[in-house]
Amino acid sequence: SMGECSAYSSADGASVQRFSCPRPGDAAAAVYCCGFNDVKYCCDDPNSFYPYEYGYMWWLSVGALVGLSIAAVILLAFLISVCVLCYLFFSTKPSRPDNGLPLRAPGKFPAGEQVRSSPHQSLDVNCWVLRQ
């Protein structure tokens, strides 16, 4: 609120008397009471007072950091497993070149028909993109 910070108990239990803003040593523009229920100070922004405890806010931000860290680890594990699977896919492929001609009974398809590409080809492209 403007000009007055009411008395409060700090996070470590010390009692702080009410005071007016700006205090000696504050900037002349610091006419608002800012902070939390357990940490108050003078500042120049009327919207910087939060009617809850600073300790609670700190735990909230720690919780958010833990959640983001877990999400990052899961994402990293997913990317690593995709890379490992691609590597295994390439390393276990037969070394002789695949000419893409499926075994079939002679005369089953009319001459000149497009030979279908191997089912591995689209996966090859995906893994190739990842390895760039």
VODRENDO-830474 format. One record per atom (N, C-alpha, C): residue in three letters; x, y, z. Coordinates in pm, 1 decimal, always signed. Each point is the difference from the previous one (the first is absolute). Layout:
VODRENDO-830474
<r res="ala" c1="X" c2="Y" c3="Z"/>
...
***
This chain:
VODRENDO-830474
<r res="ser" c1="+85.2" c2="-119.0" c3="+0.0"/>
<r res="ser" c1="-85.2" c2="+119.0" c3="+0.0"/>
<r res="ser" c1="+88.4" c2="+123.5" c3="+0.0"/>
<r res="met" c1="-61.0" c2="+114.0" c3="-34.4"/>
<r res="met" c1="+76.9" c2="+123.6" c3="-16.0"/>
<r res="met" c1="+54.4" c2="+50.3" c3="+134.0"/>
<r res="gly" c1="+131.3" c2="+14.8" c3="+5.1"/>
<r res="gly" c1="+60.8" c2="+70.5" c3="+112.0"/>
<r res="gly" c1="+22.0" c2="-76.6" c3="+128.8"/>
<r res="glu" c1="-81.7" c2="-101.0" c3="+31.0"/>
<r res="glu" c1="+9.2" c2="-67.2" c3="+130.3"/>
<r res="glu" c1="+20.4" c2="-150.6" c3="-16.6"/>
<r res="cys" c1="+100.2" c2="-52.6" c3="+69.6"/>
<r res="cys" c1="+13.1" c2="-146.2" c3="+11.3"/>
<r res="cys" c1="-39.0" c2="-36.1" c3="+142.8"/>
<r res="ser" c1="-101.7" c2="-83.7" c3="+15.4"/>
<r res="ser" c1="-45.0" c2="-37.2" c3="+135.0"/>
<r res="ser" c1="+102.2" c2="-92.0" c3="+66.7"/>
<r res="ala" c1="-9.1" c2="-11.2" c3="+132.7"/>
<r res="ala" c1="+91.5" c2="-85.8" c3="+75.2"/>
<r res="ala" c1="-17.2" c2="-145.6" c3="-44.4"/>
<r res="tyr" c1="+107.9" c2="-76.8" c3="+7.2"/>
<r res="tyr" c1="-7.2" c2="-141.3" c3="-41.3"/>
<r res="tyr" c1="+106.8" c2="-80.5" c3="+70.7"/>
<r res="ser" c1="-16.0" c2="-134.6" c3="-8.8"/>
<r res="ser" c1="+101.9" c2="-91.7" c3="+51.3"/>
<r res="ser" c1="+77.8" c2="-54.8" c3="-118.1"/>
<r res="ser" c1="+130.9" c2="+15.0" c3="+3.1"/>
<r res="ser" c1="+81.8" c2="-48.4" c3="-111.2"/>
<r res="ser" c1="+6.1" c2="-152.8" c3="+2.1"/>
<r res="ala" c1="+54.7" c2="-56.7" c3="-105.5"/>
<r res="ala" c1="+5.3" c2="-146.4" c3="-14.9"/>
<r res="ala" c1="+74.1" c2="-66.5" c3="+115.5"/>
<r res="asp" c1="+99.3" c2="+71.2" c3="+57.3"/>
<r res="asp" c1="+74.7" c2="-59.8" c3="+111.8"/>
<r res="asp" c1="-61.7" c2="+32.3" c3="+136.0"/>
<r res="gly" c1="-123.3" c2="+57.1" c3="-1.0"/>
<r res="gly" c1="-72.9" c2="+21.4" c3="+124.4"/>
<r res="gly" c1="+22.0" c2="+135.4" c3="+65.3"/>
<r res="ala" c1="+86.2" c2="+83.0" c3="-58.1"/>
<r res="ala" c1="+25.3" c2="+132.9" c3="+58.5"/>
<r res="ala" c1="-119.1" c2="+91.7" c3="-28.0"/>
<r res="ser" c1="-31.9" c2="+83.4" c3="+98.9"/>
<r res="ser" c1="-110.8" c2="+93.2" c3="-14.9"/>
<r res="ser" c1="+50.9" c2="+130.7" c3="-59.7"/>
<r res="val" c1="-65.0" c2="+46.2" c3="-108.7"/>
<r res="val" c1="+40.8" c2="+123.7" c3="-66.1"/>
<r res="val" c1="-111.7" c2="+103.2" c3="+16.8"/>
<r res="gln" c1="+34.3" c2="+118.5" c3="+54.2"/>
<r res="gln" c1="-99.8" c2="+105.9" c3="+22.2"/>
<r res="gln" c1="-46.6" c2="+58.8" c3="-133.2"/>
<r res="arg" c1="-121.1" c2="+59.9" c3="+4.4"/>
<r res="arg" c1="-47.8" c2="+61.4" c3="-123.1"/>
<r res="arg" c1="+87.7" c2="+120.9" c3="-33.3"/>
<r res="phe" c1="+11.6" c2="+30.2" c3="-130.4"/>
<r res="phe" c1="+84.1" c2="+111.8" c3="-42.8"/>
<r res="phe" c1="-62.8" c2="+69.5" c3="-120.0"/>
<r res="ser" c1="+41.8" c2="+124.6" c3="-22.4"/>
<r res="ser" c1="-49.9" c2="+79.4" c3="-112.4"/>
<r res="ser" c1="+99.8" c2="-3.0" c3="-115.0"/>
<r res="cys" c1="-51.8" c2="+11.9" c3="-121.0"/>
<r res="cys" c1="+85.9" c2="+5.1" c3="-119.1"/>
<r res="cys" c1="-3.2" c2="+140.7" c3="-58.6"/>
<r res="pro" c1="+109.4" c2="+51.5" c3="-55.8"/>
<r res="pro" c1="+130.6" c2="-68.1" c3="-3.2"/>
<r res="pro" c1="+71.6" c2="+8.9" c3="+134.8"/>
<r res="arg" c1="+80.4" c2="-102.8" c3="+30.6"/>
<r res="arg" c1="+81.0" c2="+1.5" c3="+121.9"/>
<r res="arg" c1="+130.1" c2="+74.9" c3="-28.3"/>
<r res="pro" c1="+69.7" c2="+43.2" c3="+102.4"/>
<r res="pro" c1="+130.9" c2="+63.9" c3="-22.8"/>
<r res="pro" c1="+90.9" c2="-95.9" c3="-76.8"/>
<r res="gly" c1="+60.7" c2="+50.7" c3="-105.6"/>
<r res="gly" c1="+87.0" c2="-84.6" c3="-81.6"/>
<r res="gly" c1="-70.6" c2="-59.0" c3="-120.4"/>
<r res="asp" c1="-135.8" c2="+4.4" c3="-4.3"/>
<r res="asp" c1="-72.9" c2="-46.8" c3="-118.1"/>
<r res="asp" c1="-4.5" c2="+109.9" c3="-105.3"/>
<r res="ala" c1="-25.6" c2="-36.8" c3="-124.8"/>
<r res="ala" c1="-19.2" c2="+99.4" c3="-105.3"/>
<r res="ala" c1="-127.3" c2="+79.7" c3="+29.4"/>
<r res="ala" c1="-3.4" c2="+125.1" c3="-45.0"/>
<r res="ala" c1="-115.7" c2="+86.8" c3="+26.7"/>
<r res="ala" c1="-128.5" c2="-56.1" c3="-61.0"/>
<r res="ala" c1="+13.0" c2="-76.1" c3="-108.6"/>
<r res="ala" c1="-118.0" c2="-55.7" c3="-67.9"/>
<r res="ala" c1="-54.3" c2="-124.4" c3="+69.9"/>
<r res="ala" c1="+74.3" c2="-54.5" c3="+97.5"/>
<r res="ala" c1="-40.2" c2="-124.6" c3="+66.4"/>
<r res="ala" c1="-105.2" c2="+29.8" c3="+106.3"/>
<r res="val" c1="-122.0" c2="+31.9" c3="-46.6"/>
<r res="val" c1="-105.6" c2="+42.0" c3="+92.9"/>
<r res="val" c1="-102.4" c2="-110.5" c3="+26.2"/>
<r res="tyr" c1="+19.9" c2="-119.5" c3="-56.7"/>
<r res="tyr" c1="-95.2" c2="-109.0" c3="+18.2"/>
<r res="tyr" c1="+59.3" c2="-109.0" c3="+88.3"/>
<r res="cys" c1="-88.1" c2="-69.0" c3="+73.7"/>
<r res="cys" c1="+43.2" c2="-115.2" c3="+78.6"/>
<r res="cys" c1="-6.1" c2="-123.0" c3="-88.6"/>
<r res="cys" c1="+112.3" c2="-68.6" c3="-14.3"/>
<r res="cys" c1="+7.9" c2="-116.1" c3="-88.8"/>
<r res="cys" c1="+47.1" c2="-122.6" c3="+77.2"/>
<r res="gly" c1="-2.2" c2="-114.8" c3="-66.3"/>
<r res="gly" c1="+49.8" c2="-122.3" c3="+61.5"/>
<r res="gly" c1="-110.3" c2="-98.7" c3="+31.9"/>
<r res="phe" c1="+14.8" c2="-71.0" c3="+113.3"/>
<r res="phe" c1="-89.8" c2="-107.8" c3="+39.9"/>
<r res="phe" c1="-42.8" c2="+21.1" c3="+144.8"/>
<r res="asn" c1="-81.6" c2="-89.3" c3="+51.5"/>
<r res="asn" c1="-42.7" c2="+9.3" c3="+140.2"/>
<r res="asn" c1="+117.8" c2="-9.4" c3="+96.7"/>
<r res="asp" c1="+107.7" c2="-66.4" c3="-41.9"/>
<r res="asp" c1="+113.1" c2="-19.0" c3="+91.0"/>
<r res="asp" c1="+128.0" c2="+70.7" c3="-47.1"/>
<r res="val" c1="-8.5" c2="+77.9" c3="-107.9"/>
<r res="val" c1="+112.9" c2="+81.0" c3="-48.8"/>
<r res="val" c1="-59.5" c2="+125.1" c3="-62.9"/>
<r res="lys" c1="+19.0" c2="+115.9" c3="+63.7"/>
<r res="lys" c1="-56.1" c2="+124.1" c3="-55.5"/>
<r res="lys" c1="+109.5" c2="+101.6" c3="-21.3"/>
<r res="tyr" c1="-16.3" c2="+80.2" c3="-105.3"/>
<r res="tyr" c1="+98.3" c2="+104.5" c3="-30.6"/>
<r res="tyr" c1="-68.5" c2="+108.1" c3="-83.0"/>
<r res="cys" c1="+67.6" c2="+114.2" c3="-16.3"/>
<r res="cys" c1="-55.2" c2="+110.5" c3="-78.3"/>
<r res="cys" c1="+46.8" c2="-10.4" c3="-144.7"/>
<r res="cys" c1="-92.2" c2="+28.6" c3="-94.2"/>
<r res="cys" c1="+38.2" c2="-0.8" c3="-140.8"/>
<r res="cys" c1="-88.6" c2="+97.2" c3="-77.4"/>
<r res="asp" c1="+23.7" c2="+12.2" c3="-131.3"/>
<r res="asp" c1="-75.2" c2="+98.7" c3="-79.3"/>
<r res="asp" c1="-111.3" c2="-62.9" c3="-84.0"/>
<r res="asp" c1="-32.2" c2="-127.6" c3="+24.5"/>
<r res="asp" c1="-104.4" c2="-67.9" c3="-77.9"/>
<r res="asp" c1="-116.9" c2="-37.1" c3="+91.0"/>
<r res="pro" c1="-119.1" c2="+59.7" c3="-22.7"/>
<r res="pro" c1="-114.5" c2="-26.4" c3="+88.4"/>
<r res="pro" c1="-51.6" c2="-143.4" c3="-8.2"/>
<r res="asn" c1="+42.3" c2="-77.7" c3="-101.2"/>
<r res="asn" c1="-53.3" c2="-136.2" c3="-17.6"/>
<r res="asn" c1="+96.8" c2="-107.2" c3="+46.4"/>
<r res="ser" c1="+94.9" c2="+35.2" c3="+85.5"/>
<r res="ser" c1="+101.4" c2="-97.1" c3="+40.3"/>
<r res="ser" c1="-18.5" c2="-54.3" c3="+140.8"/>
<r res="phe" c1="-120.7" c2="+8.4" c3="+53.8"/>
<r res="phe" c1="-23.0" c2="-64.9" c3="+129.2"/>
<r res="phe" c1="-82.6" c2="-125.8" c3="-22.5"/>
<r res="tyr" c1="+43.7" c2="-111.6" c3="+60.6"/>
<r res="tyr" c1="-70.4" c2="-127.5" c3="-16.0"/>
<r res="tyr" c1="-44.9" c2="-46.7" c3="+137.4"/>
<r res="pro" c1="-130.7" c2="-18.0" c3="+19.1"/>
<r res="pro" c1="-51.9" c2="-30.2" c3="+135.3"/>
<r res="pro" c1="+20.2" c2="-145.6" c3="+42.8"/>
<r res="tyr" c1="+117.4" c2="-54.6" c3="-24.0"/>
<r res="tyr" c1="+33.8" c2="-130.9" c3="+54.3"/>
<r res="tyr" c1="+146.9" c2="+1.2" c3="+37.0"/>
<r res="glu" c1="+48.8" c2="-112.9" c3="+49.4"/>
<r res="glu" c1="+135.4" c2="+0.5" c3="+55.1"/>
<r res="glu" c1="+104.9" c2="-29.6" c3="-106.1"/>
<r res="tyr" c1="+112.1" c2="+67.9" c3="+14.8"/>
<r res="tyr" c1="+110.1" c2="-17.5" c3="-94.0"/>
<r res="tyr" c1="+51.5" c2="-144.1" c3="+2.4"/>
<r res="gly" c1="+4.3" c2="-61.0" c3="+119.6"/>
<r res="gly" c1="+45.5" c2="-139.1" c3="+11.1"/>
<r res="gly" c1="-85.2" c2="-94.3" c3="-83.9"/>
<r res="tyr" c1="-132.7" c2="+25.7" c3="-0.8"/>
<r res="tyr" c1="-91.5" c2="-81.9" c3="-79.2"/>
<r res="tyr" c1="+29.7" c2="+15.5" c3="-148.3"/>
<r res="met" c1="+23.8" c2="+123.4" c3="-42.1"/>
<r res="met" c1="+32.1" c2="+24.8" c3="-141.1"/>
<r res="met" c1="+128.4" c2="-72.1" c3="-39.4"/>
<r res="trp" c1="+97.1" c2="-0.2" c3="+90.2"/>
<r res="trp" c1="+127.3" c2="-64.2" c3="-28.1"/>
<r res="trp" c1="-19.7" c2="-150.5" c3="-22.5"/>
<r res="trp" c1="-82.0" c2="-62.9" c3="+85.6"/>
<r res="trp" c1="-25.3" c2="-143.5" c3="-16.8"/>
<r res="trp" c1="-75.2" c2="-26.5" c3="-128.7"/>
<r res="leu" c1="-90.3" c2="+91.3" c3="-36.7"/>
<r res="leu" c1="-75.1" c2="-14.3" c3="-125.4"/>
<r res="leu" c1="+96.5" c2="-1.0" c3="-118.6"/>
<r res="ser" c1="+98.1" c2="+91.2" c3="+1.5"/>
<r res="ser" c1="+94.2" c2="+6.2" c3="-111.6"/>
<r res="ser" c1="+92.7" c2="-121.4" c3="-0.2"/>
<r res="val" c1="+35.0" c2="-51.0" c3="+118.2"/>
<r res="val" c1="+81.5" c2="-122.3" c3="+6.2"/>
<r res="val" c1="-78.0" c2="-116.5" c3="-62.3"/>
<r res="gly" c1="-129.6" c2="-8.9" c3="+32.6"/>
<r res="gly" c1="-84.2" c2="-104.5" c3="-58.2"/>
<r res="gly" c1="-5.3" c2="+8.9" c3="-151.2"/>
<r res="ala" c1="-12.4" c2="+122.4" c3="-52.2"/>
<r res="ala" c1="-3.8" c2="+19.4" c3="-145.4"/>
<r res="ala" c1="+132.4" c2="-43.5" c3="-62.6"/>
<r res="leu" c1="+111.1" c2="+33.8" c3="+65.1"/>
<r res="leu" c1="+130.9" c2="-39.2" c3="-52.8"/>
<r res="leu" c1="+15.8" c2="-151.8" c3="-2.8"/>
<r res="val" c1="-44.0" c2="-65.5" c3="+107.1"/>
<r res="val" c1="+9.3" c2="-147.1" c3="+5.2"/>
<r res="val" c1="-83.6" c2="-61.6" c3="-113.1"/>
<r res="gly" c1="-121.9" c2="+51.4" c3="-17.5"/>
<r res="gly" c1="-86.8" c2="-50.9" c3="-107.0"/>
<r res="gly" c1="+62.2" c2="+17.5" c3="-137.3"/>
<r res="leu" c1="+56.0" c2="+117.7" c3="-25.6"/>
<r res="leu" c1="+63.8" c2="+25.5" c3="-129.9"/>
<r res="leu" c1="+122.3" c2="-89.7" c3="-19.5"/>
<r res="ser" c1="+75.0" c2="-21.9" c3="+107.6"/>
<r res="ser" c1="+118.0" c2="-86.9" c3="-10.4"/>
<r res="ser" c1="-39.6" c2="-141.9" c3="-37.4"/>
<r res="ile" c1="-104.7" c2="-51.3" c3="+64.6"/>
<r res="ile" c1="-46.9" c2="-136.2" c3="-30.0"/>
<r res="ile" c1="-44.3" c2="-8.6" c3="-146.1"/>
<r res="ala" c1="-74.7" c2="+101.5" c3="-46.1"/>
<r res="ala" c1="-45.4" c2="+1.9" c3="-139.7"/>
<r res="ala" c1="+119.0" c2="+0.5" c3="-95.4"/>
<r res="ala" c1="+102.8" c2="+77.7" c3="+32.6"/>
<r res="ala" c1="+118.7" c2="+7.7" c3="-85.6"/>
<r res="ala" c1="+71.3" c2="-134.8" c3="-5.9"/>
<r res="val" c1="+10.5" c2="-67.8" c3="+114.5"/>
<r res="val" c1="+67.0" c2="-130.8" c3="+4.5"/>
<r res="val" c1="-77.2" c2="-101.9" c3="-84.7"/>
<r res="ile" c1="-133.3" c2="+2.0" c3="+10.0"/>
<r res="ile" c1="-82.5" c2="-92.7" c3="-78.9"/>
<r res="ile" c1="+19.3" c2="+26.0" c3="-149.1"/>
<r res="leu" c1="-0.1" c2="+127.6" c3="-40.1"/>
<r res="leu" c1="+18.5" c2="+35.3" c3="-140.1"/>
<r res="leu" c1="+137.0" c2="-45.1" c3="-49.4"/>
<r res="leu" c1="+102.2" c2="+22.7" c3="+81.8"/>
<r res="leu" c1="+135.5" c2="-40.6" c3="-36.2"/>
<r res="leu" c1="+8.6" c2="-152.2" c3="-15.8"/>
<r res="ala" c1="-61.1" c2="-73.3" c3="+93.0"/>
<r res="ala" c1="+1.2" c2="-146.6" c3="-7.9"/>
<r res="ala" c1="-68.5" c2="-46.9" c3="-127.9"/>
<r res="phe" c1="-109.9" c2="+65.6" c3="-37.1"/>
<r res="phe" c1="-71.5" c2="-35.2" c3="-122.5"/>
<r res="phe" c1="+89.0" c2="+21.6" c3="-122.5"/>
<r res="leu" c1="+65.3" c2="+115.7" c3="-6.5"/>
<r res="leu" c1="+85.9" c2="+29.5" c3="-115.2"/>
<r res="leu" c1="+116.3" c2="-97.8" c3="-8.6"/>
<r res="ile" c1="+60.7" c2="-31.3" c3="+115.2"/>
<r res="ile" c1="+112.0" c2="-93.9" c3="+0.4"/>
<r res="ile" c1="-45.3" c2="-137.8" c3="-47.8"/>
<r res="ser" c1="-117.8" c2="-44.3" c3="+47.4"/>
<r res="ser" c1="-47.1" c2="-133.4" c3="-41.1"/>
<r res="ser" c1="-31.0" c2="-3.2" c3="-149.7"/>
<r res="val" c1="-52.9" c2="+108.9" c3="-55.6"/>
<r res="val" c1="-24.4" c2="+5.0" c3="-145.1"/>
<r res="val" c1="+132.3" c2="-12.3" c3="-74.6"/>
<r res="cys" c1="+102.3" c2="+73.0" c3="+45.5"/>
<r res="cys" c1="+131.3" c2="-7.0" c3="-65.7"/>
<r res="cys" c1="+59.7" c2="-140.4" c3="+10.6"/>
<r res="val" c1="-12.6" c2="-62.2" c3="+117.5"/>
<r res="val" c1="+53.0" c2="-135.8" c3="+18.8"/>
<r res="val" c1="-72.1" c2="-98.6" c3="-92.4"/>
<r res="leu" c1="-132.5" c2="+13.6" c3="-9.3"/>
<r res="leu" c1="-76.2" c2="-89.2" c3="-88.7"/>
<r res="leu" c1="+42.3" c2="+19.2" c3="-145.1"/>
<r res="cys" c1="+20.3" c2="+126.0" c3="-40.8"/>
<r res="cys" c1="+46.1" c2="+25.3" c3="-137.3"/>
<r res="cys" c1="+137.3" c2="-62.2" c3="-23.1"/>
<r res="tyr" c1="+88.6" c2="+15.9" c3="+97.1"/>
<r res="tyr" c1="+133.8" c2="-56.4" c3="-12.8"/>
<r res="tyr" c1="-7.9" c2="-152.6" c3="-13.5"/>
<r res="leu" c1="-81.5" c2="-62.0" c3="+86.6"/>
<r res="leu" c1="-15.4" c2="-146.1" c3="-7.1"/>
<r res="leu" c1="-57.6" c2="-41.8" c3="-133.7"/>
<r res="phe" c1="-95.8" c2="+77.2" c3="-48.1"/>
<r res="phe" c1="-63.3" c2="-30.9" c3="-129.0"/>
<r res="phe" c1="+104.6" c2="-1.2" c3="-111.5"/>
<r res="phe" c1="+87.9" c2="+102.1" c3="-0.6"/>
<r res="phe" c1="+101.6" c2="+7.4" c3="-104.8"/>
<r res="phe" c1="+106.7" c2="-106.2" c3="+16.7"/>
<r res="ser" c1="+40.0" c2="-27.3" c3="+124.4"/>
<r res="ser" c1="+110.6" c2="-93.4" c3="+21.3"/>
<r res="ser" c1="-43.6" c2="-145.1" c3="-22.0"/>
<r res="thr" c1="-129.8" c2="-30.5" c3="+10.6"/>
<r res="thr" c1="-44.8" c2="-138.4" c3="-19.7"/>
<r res="thr" c1="-51.7" c2="-25.1" c3="-141.4"/>
<r res="lys" c1="+1.1" c2="+103.9" c3="-86.4"/>
<r res="lys" c1="-43.9" c2="-20.1" c3="-138.7"/>
<r res="lys" c1="+99.4" c2="-89.7" c3="-72.7"/>
<r res="pro" c1="-47.6" c2="-85.0" c3="-90.8"/>
<r res="pro" c1="+94.2" c2="-83.6" c3="-76.0"/>
<r res="pro" c1="+96.7" c2="+89.3" c3="-77.6"/>
<r res="ser" c1="+127.3" c2="-43.6" c3="-8.7"/>
<r res="ser" c1="+100.4" c2="+85.3" c3="-62.4"/>
<r res="ser" c1="-10.4" c2="-1.5" c3="-152.1"/>
<r res="arg" c1="-54.6" c2="-109.0" c3="-58.5"/>
<r res="arg" c1="-11.6" c2="-1.4" c3="-146.5"/>
<r res="arg" c1="-107.5" c2="+99.5" c3="-42.2"/>
<r res="pro" c1="+19.0" c2="+67.4" c3="-111.7"/>
<r res="pro" c1="-99.0" c2="+100.5" c3="-42.3"/>
<r res="pro" c1="-134.9" c2="-63.9" c3="-29.1"/>
<r res="asp" c1="-104.6" c2="+62.8" c3="+41.2"/>
<r res="asp" c1="-135.4" c2="-48.7" c3="-23.2"/>
<r res="asp" c1="-46.9" c2="+56.1" c3="-132.5"/>
<r res="asn" c1="-16.9" c2="-89.0" c3="-101.0"/>
<r res="asn" c1="-39.3" c2="+50.8" c3="-131.3"/>
<r res="asn" c1="-151.1" c2="+22.4" c3="-8.6"/>
<r res="gly" c1="-71.3" c2="-26.7" c3="+108.6"/>
<r res="gly" c1="-142.6" c2="+33.3" c3="+5.3"/>
<r res="gly" c1="-88.4" c2="-91.6" c3="-82.6"/>
<r res="leu" c1="+54.6" c2="-111.0" c3="-51.4"/>
<r res="leu" c1="-83.9" c2="-90.5" c3="-80.2"/>
<r res="leu" c1="-56.9" c2="-108.8" c3="+89.2"/>
<r res="pro" c1="-130.4" c2="+3.9" c3="+24.2"/>
<r res="pro" c1="-58.9" c2="-104.6" c3="+84.9"/>
<r res="pro" c1="-4.3" c2="-133.5" c3="-73.3"/>
<r res="leu" c1="+7.8" c2="-109.7" c3="+76.6"/>
<r res="leu" c1="-15.0" c2="-131.9" c3="-60.8"/>
<r res="leu" c1="-145.5" c2="-17.7" c3="-40.8"/>
<r res="arg" c1="-21.2" c2="-43.1" c3="-123.3"/>
<r res="arg" c1="-139.0" c2="-20.7" c3="-41.8"/>
<r res="arg" c1="-2.9" c2="-106.7" c3="-107.8"/>
<r res="ala" c1="-117.2" c2="-53.3" c3="-18.2"/>
<r res="ala" c1="-16.4" c2="-100.9" c3="-104.9"/>
<r res="ala" c1="+12.5" c2="+68.9" c3="-135.6"/>
<r res="pro" c1="+71.6" c2="-63.6" c3="-94.4"/>
<r res="pro" c1="+15.4" c2="+62.3" c3="-133.0"/>
<r res="pro" c1="-136.1" c2="+18.7" c3="-66.9"/>
<r res="gly" c1="-13.7" c2="+110.7" c3="-69.8"/>
<r res="gly" c1="-122.5" c2="+23.7" c3="-76.2"/>
<r res="gly" c1="-117.1" c2="+49.0" c3="+82.6"/>
<r res="lys" c1="+20.5" c2="+24.2" c3="+129.1"/>
<r res="lys" c1="-112.6" c2="+39.8" c3="+83.8"/>
<r res="lys" c1="-39.7" c2="+145.8" c3="-24.7"/>
<r res="phe" c1="+101.9" c2="+85.4" c3="-27.7"/>
<r res="phe" c1="-26.4" c2="+141.9" c3="-25.1"/>
<r res="phe" c1="+27.6" c2="+30.6" c3="-146.1"/>
<r res="pro" c1="-77.6" c2="+87.9" c3="-60.2"/>
<r res="pro" c1="+26.5" c2="+35.7" c3="-140.7"/>
<r res="pro" c1="+135.8" c2="+68.3" c3="-11.8"/>
<r res="ala" c1="+64.4" c2="-17.2" c3="-116.3"/>
<r res="ala" c1="+133.2" c2="+57.8" c3="-21.9"/>
<r res="ala" c1="-7.0" c2="+152.4" c3="+11.5"/>
<r res="gly" c1="+108.9" c2="+59.0" c3="+50.8"/>
<r res="gly" c1="+7.1" c2="+145.6" c3="+8.9"/>
<r res="gly" c1="-67.6" c2="+57.9" c3="+123.9"/>
<r res="glu" c1="-52.8" c2="-85.8" c3="+84.3"/>
<r res="glu" c1="-63.2" c2="+55.0" c3="+121.8"/>
<r res="glu" c1="+107.1" c2="+55.4" c3="+93.0"/>
<r res="gln" c1="-35.4" c2="+109.2" c3="+62.6"/>
<r res="gln" c1="+92.5" c2="+63.7" c3="+96.0"/>
<r res="gln" c1="+28.5" c2="-97.9" c3="+115.1"/>
<r res="val" c1="+126.6" c2="-25.4" c3="+27.6"/>
<r res="val" c1="+35.1" c2="-85.7" c3="+113.8"/>
<r res="val" c1="-15.9" c2="+82.9" c3="+126.9"/>
<r res="arg" c1="-73.7" c2="-54.3" c3="+97.2"/>
<r res="arg" c1="-22.5" c2="+75.6" c3="+123.7"/>
<r res="arg" c1="+128.3" c2="+10.0" c3="+80.0"/>
<r res="ser" c1="+18.2" c2="+117.6" c3="+63.5"/>
<r res="ser" c1="+121.3" c2="+18.9" c3="+79.1"/>
<r res="ser" c1="-9.7" c2="-83.8" c3="+128.0"/>
<r res="ser" c1="+114.6" c2="-24.1" c3="+59.7"/>
<r res="ser" c1="+0.6" c2="-82.4" c3="+120.9"/>
<r res="ser" c1="-68.3" c2="+75.2" c3="+114.0"/>
<r res="pro" c1="-62.3" c2="-73.1" c3="+91.8"/>
<r res="pro" c1="-68.5" c2="+66.6" c3="+112.3"/>
<r res="pro" c1="+97.2" c2="+76.4" c3="+89.6"/>
<r res="his" c1="+131.5" c2="-30.9" c3="-11.5"/>
<r res="his" c1="+98.0" c2="+67.2" c3="+85.8"/>
<r res="his" c1="+28.7" c2="+141.5" c3="-46.6"/>
<r res="gln" c1="-34.1" c2="+32.0" c3="-127.1"/>
<r res="gln" c1="+48.4" c2="+124.7" c3="-56.9"/>
<r res="gln" c1="-48.1" c2="+124.1" c3="+76.1"/>
<r res="ser" c1="-128.1" c2="+4.9" c3="+37.0"/>
<r res="ser" c1="-50.4" c2="+119.6" c3="+68.8"/>
<r res="ser" c1="+67.0" c2="+15.9" c3="+136.3"/>
<r res="leu" c1="+26.2" c2="-110.1" c3="+70.4"/>
<r res="leu" c1="+67.4" c2="+6.7" c3="+129.8"/>
<r res="leu" c1="+144.6" c2="+45.9" c3="-18.5"/>
<r res="asp" c1="+64.5" c2="-46.0" c3="-110.2"/>
<r res="asp" c1="+135.9" c2="+45.4" c3="-30.9"/>
<r res="asp" c1="+4.8" c2="+151.2" c3="-6.9"/>
<r res="val" c1="-96.4" c2="+59.5" c3="-67.1"/>
<r res="val" c1="-3.3" c2="+145.7" c3="-15.9"/>
<r res="val" c1="-13.3" c2="+66.6" c3="+136.9"/>
<r res="asn" c1="-91.7" c2="-49.7" c3="+83.9"/>
<r res="asn" c1="-19.6" c2="+58.7" c3="+133.5"/>
<r res="asn" c1="+129.4" c2="-4.2" c3="+80.6"/>
<r res="cys" c1="+66.6" c2="-113.5" c3="+1.0"/>
<r res="cys" c1="+122.3" c2="-13.1" c3="+78.3"/>
<r res="cys" c1="+109.7" c2="+86.0" c3="-58.1"/>
<r res="trp" c1="+4.5" c2="+10.1" c3="-132.5"/>
<r res="trp" c1="+101.3" c2="+82.9" c3="-65.6"/>
<r res="trp" c1="-18.9" c2="+145.7" c3="+40.9"/>
<r res="val" c1="-124.7" c2="+46.0" c3="+7.5"/>
<r res="val" c1="-28.8" c2="+136.5" c3="+41.0"/>
<r res="val" c1="+47.4" c2="+21.9" c3="+143.6"/>
<r res="leu" c1="-25.3" c2="-97.4" c3="+89.1"/>
<r res="leu" c1="+40.4" c2="+13.7" c3="+139.0"/>
<r res="leu" c1="+151.5" c2="+3.7" c3="+16.0"/>
<r res="arg" c1="+72.5" c2="-71.3" c3="-90.2"/>
<r res="arg" c1="+145.2" c2="-7.6" c3="+16.0"/>
<r res="arg" c1="+70.6" c2="+123.5" c3="-53.2"/>
<r res="gln" c1="-71.7" c2="+89.0" c3="-66.1"/>
<r res="gln" c1="+63.0" c2="+122.2" c3="-54.9"/>
<r res="gln" c1="+41.4" c2="+92.3" c3="+111.5"/>
***
